[in-house]
Amino acid sequence: MKAFVLTDLEGAAGVVSFEEQTYASGKYHDEAKALATGEVNAAVDALVEFGIKDILVVDGHGPGGLIYEQLHPAARLLHGRPLPQGAIKGQLERGYDIALIIGQHAMAGVPDGNLSHTQSSRLIEAYSLNQRPIGELAQFALLAGTFGVPLIFLSGDEAACREAEEFVPGITTVSVKEGLSLHSAISVSPKVARERIAAGVARALARHRDKPVDPLRWPGPYVLDKVFRNAADAEADAKEPRAVERVEARTLRFRSGDIAEIIYS
């Protein structure tokens, strides 16, 4: 089996601040990355224990959210910015049996979502696909589903877990913190978070073996709306060389019959 592990930083236990922990300039950025790396390694431990030898970990946090030197020896790491256009799609095309997300946050605007956002926490107000609000986990699950790869496990805060269960029937989730507001949460200890993740991944693998999770697929055609916080950023993004309609001062609209073409617009 081949496992594709997408990671983010905001959903890790102990990480509660954009400014101090998740931005590259934050004074606790390195410490936050160490917390996230420990959670990823716990997931890899469970994958290896199950017998999976081909494990690709993708650092999905913009300025980098993992510490390479601390990475589990059984994993390979896709990292660095900027990634080439279509890099994640290109990896999925190589054929993976399962996908997991470690350290996920809820979509923008969720009241109890600690560090909730979609793509840029500074610029974006919301995304919707065919009039349904989506966040980063749905974006990835739908892209992976295009290539027949099911998302079987997710860890993060309680709001992210709830969101995953709404989008992906049969997924196994593990909460490592309870969001109280955008910048506050009740986190379990790093040790407990890692134990929960390892046990959750093992549970997800066993469940998927006995009753496979289906890849997430929605029927097309697709209309993706991207809403910015201010009109100037929408105007600047609309000038990129791609097919886009500016339907409102802060809203760009993308249309396609291929979800992989627009899901990360």
C-alpha positions in Angstrom: 0.0 0.0 0.0 1.0 3.6 -0.6 -0.1 6.3 1.9 -0.3 10.1 1.1 -0.2 12.2 4.3 -1.1 15.9 3.9 -0.2 18.0 6.9 -1.0 21.5 8.3 0.1 23.4 11.3 -3.0 25.1 12.7 -4.7 21.9 13.8 -1.9 20.6 16.0 -2.4 20.5 19.7 -0.8 23.4 21.4 -1.0 25.7 18.4 -3.4 28.5 19.0 -2.0 31.7 17.4 -1.5 32.8 13.8 0.9 35.7 14.7 3.1 33.9 17.3 3.0 30.3 16.0 1.9 29.7 12.4 3.5 32.7 10.6 7.2 32.3 9.7 7.9 35.5 11.7 6.3 34.2 14.9 8.5 33.8 17.9 7.2 30.3 18.6 7.1 29.1 15.0 9.8 26.5 15.4 8.2 25.2 18.6 4.9 24.9 16.8 6.5 23.0 13.9 8.0 20.5 16.4 4.6 19.8 17.8 3.2 19.2 14.3 6.1 17.0 13.4 5.5 14.8 16.5 1.9 14.3 15.5 2.9 13.4 11.9 5.4 10.9 13.2 2.8 9.3 15.4 0.6 8.7 12.3 3.6 7.3 10.4 4.3 4.9 13.3 0.8 3.5 12.9 1.1 3.2 9.1 4.4 1.3 9.5 2.9 -0.9 12.1 0.1 -1.8 9.7 2.7 -2.8 7.1 2.7 0.3 4.8 6.2 1.0 3.5 5.6 3.7 0.9 4.7 6.9 2.8 4.8 10.4 1.3 4.3 13.3 3.8 3.4 16.6 2.2 4.1 19.8 4.2 0.9 21.7 3.4 1.6 24.7 5.6 2.5 27.8 3.5 5.7 28.9 5.2 6.6 25.4 6.2 5.1 23.5 9.2 7.4 20.6 9.8 11.0 20.0 11.0 12.8 17.9 8.4 15.5 16.7 10.8 12.8 15.3 13.1 10.9 13.4 10.4 10.1 9.7 10.9 12.7 7.7 8.9 10.0 5.7 7.2 8.6 8.7 5.5 9.6 10.9 2.5 8.8 14.6 2.6 7.5 16.9 -0.1 8.3 20.4 1.1 9.6 23.8 0.0 7.9 26.9 -1.4 6.7 27.8 -3.9 5.6 24.3 -5.0 5.5 23.8 -8.8 2.1 24.3 -10.4 0.1 21.0 -9.9 2.7 19.4 -7.6 0.1 17.7 -5.3 -2.0 16.7 -8.3 1.1 15.2 -9.9 1.9 13.1 -6.9 -1.7 11.8 -6.6 -1.5 10.8 -10.2 1.3 8.4 -9.3 -1.2 6.2 -7.5 -1.9 6.1 -3.8 -4.2 3.7 -1.9 -5.2 6.0 1.0 -4.9 9.6 2.1 -4.7 11.1 5.6 -4.6 14.7 7.0 -2.7 15.6 10.2 -3.1 19.0 11.9 -6.2 20.2 10.1 -8.3 23.3 11.0 -11.9 24.1 10.2 -12.9 26.3 7.2 -13.1 30.1 7.5 -15.8 31.5 9.6 -16.5 28.6 11.9 -17.1 30.1 15.4 -15.6 27.4 17.5 -12.8 26.6 14.9 -9.4 27.4 16.5 -7.4 29.2 13.8 -10.2 28.5 11.3 -9.5 29.8 7.7 -9.4 28.7 4.1 -6.1 29.1 2.3 -4.9 32.6 3.2 -5.8 33.5 6.8 -5.0 37.2 5.8 -6.8 37.5 2.5 -9.6 35.0 2.0 -13.1 35.2 3.6 -14.6 32.1 2.1 -14.7 29.4 -0.6 -17.8 27.7 -1.9 -18.2 24.9 -4.6 -21.5 24.6 -6.3 -22.9 26.9 -3.7 -21.7 24.7 -0.8 -19.1 26.3 1.6 -15.9 24.3 1.6 -12.6 24.5 3.4 -9.1 23.1 2.9 -10.0 19.5 3.9 -12.8 19.3 1.3 -10.5 20.8 -1.3 -8.0 18.1 -0.8 -10.5 15.2 -0.4 -12.2 16.2 -3.7 -8.8 16.4 -5.5 -7.7 13.1 -4.1 -11.1 11.6 -5.0 -10.6 12.6 -8.6 -7.7 10.1 -8.7 -9.5 7.4 -6.7 -7.8 8.1 -3.4 -10.0 8.0 -0.3 -9.4 10.3 2.7 -9.7 7.8 5.5 -8.3 9.8 8.5 -8.1 13.3 9.8 -6.7 14.8 13.1 -7.2 18.4 14.2 -9.5 20.4 16.4 -13.1 19.4 17.1 -14.5 21.7 14.5 -12.3 20.2 11.8 -13.2 16.7 12.8 -16.9 17.6 12.7 -16.4 19.2 9.2 -14.6 16.1 7.9 -17.4 13.8 9.1 -19.9 16.0 7.3 -18.0 15.8 4.0 -16.5 12.3 4.0 -18.8 9.4 5.0 -16.8 6.7 6.9 -13.8 8.8 7.7 -12.1 8.3 11.1 -11.2 11.5 13.0 -9.3 12.3 16.1 -9.6 15.6 18.0 -6.5 16.9 19.8 -8.0 20.2 21.0 -11.3 22.0 21.5 -11.5 25.4 19.9 -13.0 28.1 22.1 -12.5 31.0 19.7 -10.2 31.9 16.8 -7.2 32.2 19.0 -7.9 30.0 22.0 -8.4 26.3 22.6 -8.2 23.6 25.2 -5.4 21.3 24.0 -4.4 17.8 25.2 -0.7 17.3 26.0 1.7 16.5 23.1 2.0 12.9 24.4 -1.7 12.3 24.5 -2.2 13.9 21.1 0.4 11.5 19.6 -1.2 8.5 21.3 -4.6 9.5 20.1 -3.4 9.9 16.5 -1.5 6.6 16.5 -4.5 4.8 17.8 -6.9 6.6 15.4 -4.8 5.9 12.4 -4.7 2.2 13.3 -8.4 2.2 13.8 -8.9 4.0 10.4 -6.8 1.4 8.6 -8.7 -1.5 10.1 -12.0 0.1 9.3 -11.0 0.8 5.8 -9.8 -2.7 5.3 -13.1 -4.1 6.5 -15.4 -1.5 4.9 -13.5 0.7 2.5 -14.1 4.5 2.5 -15.2 5.7 -0.9 -13.1 8.5 -2.6 -15.0 11.8 -2.4 -16.5 12.7 -5.7 -19.1 15.3 -6.6 -20.9 15.5 -9.9 -19.9 18.4 -12.2 -19.9 20.8 -13.8 -18.2 22.9 -11.1 -18.6 26.5 -10.0 -16.1 27.7 -7.5 -16.6 31.1 -5.7 -13.6 32.7 -4.0 -14.5 35.6 -1.7 -11.7 37.9 -0.5 -11.7 40.1 2.6 -11.2 43.2 0.5 -11.8 44.2 -3.1 -8.2 45.2 -3.9 -7.0 41.7 -3.4 -9.8 40.3 -5.6 -8.9 42.7 -8.3 -5.3 41.7 -8.2 -6.1 38.0 -8.2 -8.4 38.4 -11.2 -5.5 39.7 -13.3 -3.8 36.3 -13.2 -3.7 34.5 -16.6 -6.7 32.2 -16.2 -10.4 32.0 -16.9 -12.1 33.9 -14.1 -15.3 36.0 -13.7 -15.4 38.8 -11.1 -19.0 38.6 -10.1 -18.9 41.1 -7.2 -16.2 43.4 -5.9 -14.7 40.8 -3.6 -15.8 37.6 -5.3 -14.1 35.7 -8.2 -15.9 32.8 -9.9 -14.3 29.9 -11.7 -16.1 27.3 -13.9 -14.9 23.9 -15.1 -15.9 20.4 -15.9 -12.7 19.2 -14.2 -12.5 19.7 -10.5 -8.8 19.3 -10.5 -8.5 22.4 -12.7 -10.2 24.8 -10.3 -10.3 23.4 -6.8 -7.2 25.3 -5.7 -7.9 28.4 -7.6 
